[in-house]
Amino acid sequence: MTSLPGWPGGTTGVPVPTAPSVPPGWYADPWAPQQSRWWDGLQWTPATQATAPLSARQRAGVPARVLGPGSAIVFTVTGAVGLLLILLSIGPGAFALATLAAVLPLPLYAWAALLLDRLHPEPRAALSWTFAAGATAVVLLALVVNTAAGAVLSAVAGTTAEQVVTPVLVAPVVEESGKAVVLLLLYRRFRHQISGPLDGVVYATMVGLGFATVENILYYGTAVADGTLPGVFVVRGILSPFAHPLFTACFGIGLGLLAAGRTRLGAGAPVLGLLMSIGLHALWNGSTTISGAAVLLMFFAVMVPLFVGMIVLCRKEAAREQRLVRWHLQPEVQAGLLTEVDVHLFSDVGARRRLLQAAQRVHPRAGAAAHELAADLLELANVRDRISNGVFAERYGAPEAALAALTARVARARWALPAPPPSAPWTGLSGAFGLPLPPR
């Protein structure tokens, strides 16, 4: 059972494959945990066989606790040292004002970033880990290396050369490489959390926001001393708050394509993305060393179109994820656990929210079961997509074991909800699991 290419039956907006859509074979049994059932190419048969017991790691699934003690210690130490260096550089008064200016708009920026992927939100622990890594370890790396490189260049080539070479050639390489290492560590330890380019962009945005927030403290603090804080805040806090996330998103897209098995470049995809991140970062920094007019030209001619293109790409990826969820949940429709209406509800952000609210109003247990079912269905669709693309991480166990565990969890959560109305077949999105849904 190494492939799950699709299932018979159509869904709204999803093309129906020509028969035979699924080759005969043993697949995870939708009705019973810990066993497989034979699919003859057209329908389920009574033949079943036991599935190997799940290991402790498989039962636990992907760890939700990403921010462990080791990471917490590293982030605390590097963050404290980095902030101390900035404090000594700009002074206590400027540090306090600059910190307020850098942190105050952060919730708005983070909220906007998380809107990119509302269908399958990333674990908060993983998002916190990437943000913290960017705000602490990467910042300290950049402070140390950029300062050392600047001192060497100033001594060898003079102050003028240092003021150009450091921001254009040194800083982009150091900072983008540091942020890329954070995403690579996340990919290595928790590969299941990056299922495509959209996830790569989300995590790249978080590590970029973490880095930019602390970096802005240094820039704002220096601007306080120069009396130019309003202008610097407009440029960094209003015109280009997503500059660092946009740079790193190029690498995130490449890493997401690699994780999803959607590129022929293999490991070359994130390498190409890193080169684009460095190049875009260098162009932006280079414009700031020329003139204000060059900054505006770079902003409107390059940054804005790239930002709009990134939003369009994320929307297309979100629509693709929605179609994949509908496609890969067809086994549950075949098994009678879900209807086509249910699949549509769980693959639509707004409809799913109304369904979860309706379940919560019926009873807290129904609300908990609906939330659990929603999460498990999204994870199940993600696992099936990885298996069909041949990129399922073997470190999490055999594919059939993972599917068996997820289908069992889906069945348990589904049985905790009311049965569908026994009347005529549904003709629209009027309800699900016997739960009346409020109008849009």
C-alpha positions as CSV (number, residue, x, y, z in Angstrom):
1,M,0.0,0.0,0.0
2,T,2.4,2.7,-1.2
3,S,0.1,4.8,-3.4
4,L,-3.3,6.4,-3.1
5,P,-3.9,8.1,-6.4
6,G,-7.5,9.1,-5.9
7,W,-10.9,7.7,-5.4
8,P,-14.0,7.2,-7.6
9,G,-16.8,9.7,-7.2
10,G,-16.9,13.4,-8.1
11,T,-16.7,16.5,-5.9
12,T,-17.6,20.0,-6.8
13,G,-14.9,21.6,-8.8
14,V,-12.8,18.5,-9.0
15,P,-12.4,16.5,-12.2
16,V,-13.5,12.9,-12.1
17,P,-10.8,10.5,-13.3
18,T,-11.6,7.9,-15.9
19,A,-12.0,4.3,-14.7
20,P,-10.2,2.6,-13.3
21,S,-9.3,5.5,-11.0
22,V,-7.9,3.4,-8.2
23,P,-6.0,0.1,-8.8
24,P,-7.0,-2.9,-6.8
25,G,-5.1,-3.3,-3.6
26,W,-5.0,-3.2,0.2
27,Y,-5.9,0.2,1.6
28,A,-6.6,1.5,5.1
29,D,-10.0,0.3,6.2
30,P,-12.3,3.3,6.7
31,W,-14.6,1.3,9.0
32,A,-12.2,-0.3,11.5
33,P,-8.8,0.7,12.9
34,Q,-5.6,-1.4,12.7
35,Q,-6.7,-3.3,9.6
36,S,-6.7,-2.9,5.8
37,R,-9.5,-3.7,3.4
38,W,-9.3,-5.0,-0.2
39,W,-10.4,-2.6,-2.9
40,D,-11.2,-4.5,-6.1
41,G,-10.9,-1.5,-8.4
42,L,-14.6,-0.7,-8.3
43,Q,-15.8,-1.3,-4.7
44,W,-14.8,-2.4,-1.2
45,T,-14.8,-6.2,-0.5
46,P,-15.3,-8.1,2.7
47,A,-11.6,-9.2,2.7
48,T,-9.6,-7.6,5.4
49,Q,-6.2,-8.1,7.0
50,A,-4.5,-6.9,10.2
51,T,-2.2,-3.8,10.1
52,A,1.0,-3.8,12.0
53,P,0.7,-2.1,15.4
54,L,1.7,1.5,15.6
55,S,4.9,2.5,17.2
56,A,5.0,5.1,19.9
57,R,6.2,7.7,17.4
58,Q,3.4,6.8,15.0
59,R,0.8,7.0,17.8
60,A,2.1,10.4,18.8
61,G,2.1,11.7,15.2
62,V,4.0,14.9,14.4
63,P,5.1,16.4,17.7
64,A,3.1,19.5,18.6
65,R,5.7,20.8,21.0
66,V,8.3,22.3,18.8
67,L,9.7,24.8,21.3
68,G,11.5,22.4,23.5
69,P,13.9,23.1,26.4
70,G,17.0,23.2,24.2
71,S,15.5,25.7,21.8
72,A,14.2,27.8,24.6
73,I,17.6,28.1,26.2
74,V,19.3,28.9,22.9
75,F,16.7,31.5,22.0
76,T,16.8,33.1,25.5
77,V,20.6,33.4,25.5
78,T,20.9,34.7,22.0
79,G,18.0,37.0,22.3
80,A,19.3,38.5,25.6
81,V,22.8,39.0,24.1
82,G,21.4,40.6,20.9
83,L,19.1,43.0,22.8
84,L,22.0,43.9,25.1
85,L,24.2,44.8,22.2
86,I,21.4,46.9,20.6
87,L,20.8,48.6,24.0
88,L,24.5,49.5,24.4
89,S,24.6,50.8,20.8
90,I,21.6,53.2,21.0
91,G,21.1,53.9,24.7
92,P,18.3,53.2,27.2
93,G,15.9,56.0,26.2
94,A,16.1,55.4,22.5
95,F,15.9,51.6,23.1
96,A,12.6,52.0,25.0
97,L,11.0,54.2,22.3
98,A,12.4,52.1,19.4
99,T,11.1,48.8,21.0
100,L,7.6,50.3,21.4
101,A,7.6,51.4,17.7
102,A,8.8,48.0,16.5
103,V,6.5,45.8,18.7
104,L,3.3,47.9,18.6
105,P,2.3,47.0,14.9
106,L,3.6,43.4,15.2
107,P,0.1,41.8,16.0
108,L,-1.3,43.3,12.9
109,Y,1.5,42.0,10.7
110,A,1.3,38.5,12.2
111,W,-2.5,38.5,11.8
112,A,-2.1,39.4,8.1
113,A,0.5,36.7,7.6
114,L,-1.6,34.0,9.1
115,L,-4.5,34.9,6.8
116,L,-2.5,33.4,4.0
117,D,-3.4,29.8,5.1
118,R,-6.7,29.6,7.0
119,L,-7.8,26.3,5.6
120,H,-5.0,24.3,7.3
121,P,-3.4,26.6,9.9
122,E,0.1,25.7,11.0
123,P,0.6,24.6,14.7
124,R,1.1,27.6,17.0
125,A,4.2,26.0,18.5
126,A,5.9,25.7,15.1
127,L,5.0,29.3,14.2
128,S,6.3,30.5,17.6
129,W,9.5,28.5,17.1
130,T,10.3,30.1,13.7
131,F,9.4,33.6,14.9
132,A,11.6,33.2,18.0
133,A,14.5,31.8,16.0
134,G,14.4,34.8,13.6
135,A,14.2,37.3,16.5
136,T,17.0,35.8,18.5
137,A,19.6,33.5,17.0
138,V,19.5,35.0,13.5
139,V,19.6,38.6,14.8
140,L,22.7,37.8,16.9
141,L,24.4,36.1,14.0
142,A,23.7,39.1,11.8
143,L,24.9,41.6,14.4
144,V,28.1,39.8,15.0
145,V,29.0,39.0,11.4
146,N,27.9,42.2,9.9
147,T,29.7,44.3,12.5
148,A,32.9,42.3,12.2
149,A,32.8,42.5,8.4
150,G,32.1,46.2,8.5
151,A,35.1,46.8,10.8
152,V,37.4,44.8,8.5
153,L,36.2,46.6,5.4
154,S,36.4,50.0,7.1
155,A,40.0,49.3,8.0
156,V,41.0,47.9,4.6
157,A,38.9,49.9,2.1
158,G,37.7,52.9,4.1
159,T,34.4,54.0,5.6
160,T,32.7,54.8,2.3
161,A,33.4,51.3,0.9
162,E,32.2,49.7,4.1
163,Q,28.9,51.6,4.0
164,V,28.2,50.2,0.6
165,V,29.7,46.7,0.7
166,T,28.3,45.6,4.1
167,P,24.6,46.3,3.3
168,V,24.7,45.2,-0.3
169,L,27.1,42.2,-0.3
170,V,27.5,41.0,3.3
171,A,24.2,41.5,5.1
172,P,22.0,39.9,2.5
173,V,24.1,36.7,2.5
174,V,24.4,36.5,6.2
175,E,20.8,37.3,7.1
176,E,19.1,35.2,4.4
177,S,21.3,32.3,5.0
178,G,20.5,32.5,8.8
179,K,16.8,32.5,8.1
180,A,17.1,29.7,5.6
181,V,18.9,27.6,8.2
182,V,15.9,28.1,10.6
183,L,13.5,26.8,7.9
184,L,15.8,23.9,7.1
185,L,15.9,22.8,10.8
186,L,12.1,22.9,10.8
187,Y,12.0,20.9,7.6
188,R,14.4,18.4,8.9
189,R,12.7,17.8,12.3
190,F,9.1,18.4,11.4
191,R,8.7,17.8,7.6
192,H,5.0,17.1,7.9
193,Q,4.5,20.7,8.9
194,I,5.6,21.9,5.4
195,S,3.2,20.4,2.9
196,G,3.7,22.9,0.0
197,P,4.7,26.4,-1.1
198,L,2.0,28.0,0.9
199,D,3.3,26.5,4.2
200,G,6.8,27.6,3.1
201,V,5.7,31.2,2.7
202,V,3.9,31.2,6.0
203,Y,6.9,29.9,7.9
204,A,9.2,32.2,6.0
205,T,7.0,35.1,6.8
206,M,7.2,34.3,10.5
207,V,10.9,34.0,10.7
208,G,11.2,37.2,8.6
209,L,8.9,39.1,10.9
210,G,10.8,37.9,14.0
211,F,14.1,39.1,12.5
212,A,12.6,42.4,11.2
213,T,11.0,43.3,14.5
214,V,14.3,43.2,16.4
215,E,16.3,44.7,13.6
216,N,13.8,47.6,13.6
217,I,14.7,48.3,17.2
218,L,18.2,49.1,16.1
219,Y,17.1,51.2,13.1
220,Y,14.5,53.1,15.1
221,G,16.9,53.7,18.0
222,T,19.5,55.1,15.6
223,A,16.8,57.3,14.0
224,V,15.8,58.6,17.5
225,A,19.3,59.9,17.9
226,D,19.3,61.4,14.4
227,G,15.8,62.9,14.8
228,T,14.6,61.0,11.7
229,L,12.3,58.4,13.5
230,P,9.1,59.4,11.7
231,G,10.7,59.0,8.3
232,V,12.4,55.7,9.1
233,F,9.2,54.4,10.7
234,V,7.2,55.2,7.5
235,V,9.8,53.4,5.3
236,R,10.3,50.3,7.5
237,G,7.0,50.1,9.4
238,I,4.5,51.2,6.8
239,L,5.9,51.0,3.3
240,S,8.0,47.8,3.8
241,P,7.0,45.9,6.9
242,F,7.0,42.7,4.9
243,A,10.4,43.3,3.2
244,H,12.2,40.5,5.1
245,P,9.3,38.1,4.9
246,L,9.1,38.7,1.1
247,F,12.9,38.1,0.7
248,T,12.8,34.8,2.7
249,A,9.5,33.7,1.0
250,C,11.5,32.9,-2.1
251,F,13.4,30.3,-0.2
252,G,10.2,29.2,1.5
253,I,8.6,28.5,-1.8
254,G,11.5,26.4,-3.0
255,L,11.5,24.4,0.3
256,G,7.7,23.9,0.0
257,L,8.0,22.6,-3.5
258,L,10.7,20.2,-2.4
259,A,8.6,19.0,0.6
260,A,5.6,18.4,-1.6
261,G,7.5,16.6,-4.4
262,R,6.3,19.2,-6.9
263,T,9.7,20.1,-8.5
264,R,12.1,18.4,-10.8
265,L,15.0,20.4,-9.3
266,G,15.0,18.4,-6.1
267,A,17.3,20.1,-3.6
268,G,18.1,22.7,-6.2
269,A,14.6,24.4,-5.7
270,P,15.4,25.8,-2.2
271,V,19.0,26.6,-3.4
272,L,17.5,28.7,-6.2
273,G,15.1,30.2,-3.8
274,L,17.9,31.2,-1.5
275,L,19.8,32.9,-4.3
276,M,16.7,34.8,-5.2
277,S,16.2,35.9,-1.6
278,I,19.8,37.1,-1.4
279,G,19.5,38.9,-4.7
280,L,16.3,40.7,-3.8
281,H,17.6,41.7,-0.4
282,A,20.8,43.1,-2.0
283,L,18.8,45.1,-4.5
284,W,16.7,46.6,-1.8
285,N,19.6,47.4,0.4
286,G,21.5,48.8,-2.6
287,S,18.7,51.2,-3.3
288,T,18.9,52.6,0.2
289,T,22.6,53.5,-0.3
290,I,21.9,55.5,-3.4
291,S,19.0,58.0,-2.7
292,G,15.4,58.3,-1.6
293,A,14.3,58.3,-5.2
294,A,16.1,55.0,-5.8
295,V,14.2,53.5,-2.8
296,L,10.9,54.7,-4.1
297,L,11.7,53.3,-7.6
298,M,12.7,50.0,-6.1
299,F,9.6,49.9,-3.9
300,F,7.0,50.6,-6.6
301,A,8.8,48.9,-9.6
302,V,10.0,45.7,-7.8
303,M,8.7,45.3,-4.3
304,V,5.1,46.1,-4.8
305,P,4.7,43.8,-7.9
306,L,6.5,41.0,-6.1
307,F,4.3,41.4,-3.1
308,V,1.1,41.3,-5.2
309,G,2.5,38.3,-7.1
310,M,3.1,36.5,-3.8
311,I,-0.4,37.2,-2.6
312,V,-1.8,35.8,-5.9
313,L,0.4,32.7,-5.6
314,C,-0.8,32.1,-2.0
315,R,-4.4,32.4,-3.1
316,K,-3.9,29.9,-5.9
317,E,-2.2,27.6,-3.5
318,A,-5.0,27.9,-1.0
319,A,-7.5,27.1,-3.8
320,R,-5.4,24.1,-4.7
321,E,-5.3,22.9,-1.1
322,Q,-9.1,23.1,-1.0
323,R,-9.5,21.0,-4.2
324,L,-7.0,18.4,-2.8
325,V,-9.0,18.1,0.5
326,R,-12.2,17.5,-1.4
327,W,-10.4,14.9,-3.6
328,H,-8.6,13.0,-0.9
329,L,-11.6,12.7,1.4
330,Q,-13.5,10.6,-1.1
331,P,-12.7,7.3,0.7
332,E,-14.8,8.6,3.7
333,V,-17.6,9.4,1.3
334,Q,-17.3,5.8,-0.1
335,A,-17.4,4.5,3.5
336,G,-20.5,6.5,4.4
337,L,-18.7,8.5,7.1
338,L,-19.1,11.7,5.2
339,T,-21.4,13.0,2.4
340,E,-20.4,15.3,-0.4
341,V,-21.9,18.2,1.5
342,D,-19.7,17.4,4.5
343,V,-16.6,17.3,2.4
344,H,-17.6,20.7,0.9
345,L,-18.1,22.1,4.4
346,F,-14.8,21.0,5.8
347,S,-12.9,22.2,2.7
348,D,-14.4,25.7,2.9
349,V,-13.1,28.0,5.6
350,G,-16.3,30.0,6.1
351,A,-18.6,27.0,6.0
352,R,-16.4,25.0,8.3
353,R,-16.4,27.8,10.9
354,R,-20.2,27.9,10.8
355,L,-20.3,24.1,11.2
356,L,-18.0,24.2,14.2
357,Q,-20.1,27.0,15.8
358,A,-23.3,25.0,15.2
359,A,-21.8,21.9,16.8
360,Q,-20.6,23.9,19.8
361,R,-24.2,25.3,20.3
362,V,-25.6,21.8,20.4
363,H,-23.3,20.5,23.1
364,P,-19.6,21.1,24.1
365,R,-18.8,17.5,23.4
366,A,-20.2,17.8,19.9
367,G,-18.2,21.0,19.4
368,A,-15.0,19.2,20.6
369,A,-15.7,16.2,18.3
370,A,-16.3,18.6,15.3
371,H,-13.1,20.4,15.9
372,E,-11.2,17.1,16.2
373,L,-12.8,15.8,13.1
374,A,-11.9,18.9,11.1
375,A,-8.3,18.7,12.2
376,D,-8.0,15.0,11.5
377,L,-9.7,15.3,8.0
378,L,-7.3,18.0,7.0
379,E,-4.3,15.9,8.2
380,L,-5.7,12.8,6.5
381,A,-6.0,14.6,3.2
382,N,-2.5,16.0,3.6
383,V,-1.0,12.5,4.3
384,R,-2.8,11.0,1.3
385,D,-1.5,13.7,-0.9
386,R,2.1,13.1,0.3
387,I,1.7,9.4,-0.3
388,S,0.4,9.9,-3.8
389,N,3.3,12.2,-4.6
390,G,5.8,9.8,-3.1
391,V,7.1,12.2,-0.5
392,F,5.7,10.6,2.7
393,A,8.4,10.8,5.4
394,E,9.3,7.3,6.4
395,R,10.5,8.5,9.7
396,Y,6.9,8.8,10.8
397,G,6.3,5.1,10.0
398,A,4.8,3.1,7.1
399,P,2.2,4.9,5.0
400,E,-0.4,2.3,5.7
401,A,0.1,2.6,9.5
402,A,-0.3,6.4,9.3
403,L,-3.4,6.1,7.2
404,A,-4.9,3.5,9.6
405,A,-4.3,5.7,12.6
406,L,-5.8,8.7,10.9
407,T,-8.9,6.9,9.5
408,A,-9.5,5.4,13.0
409,R,-9.4,8.9,14.6
410,V,-11.7,10.3,11.9
411,A,-14.2,7.5,12.5
412,R,-14.2,8.0,16.2
413,A,-14.7,11.7,15.9
414,R,-17.5,11.2,13.3
415,W,-19.4,8.7,15.5
416,A,-19.4,11.3,18.3
417,L,-21.5,13.6,16.1
418,P,-25.2,13.3,15.2
419,A,-26.2,11.1,12.3
420,P,-27.3,12.8,9.0
421,P,-31.0,13.6,8.7
422,P,-32.9,10.4,7.5
423,S,-35.0,12.4,5.1
424,A,-34.5,13.0,1.4
425,P,-31.0,13.6,0.2
426,W,-29.6,17.1,0.8
427,T,-29.9,19.6,-2.0
428,G,-27.7,22.3,-0.6
429,L,-25.6,23.5,2.3
430,S,-28.6,23.5,4.7
431,G,-27.0,21.3,7.4
432,A,-24.5,18.7,8.3
433,F,-24.5,15.8,10.8
434,G,-28.0,16.9,11.7
435,L,-26.7,20.3,12.8
436,P,-28.7,23.4,11.5
437,L,-26.3,25.9,10.0
438,P,-26.9,29.6,10.3
439,P,-27.0,31.6,7.0
440,R,-23.9,33.2,5.6
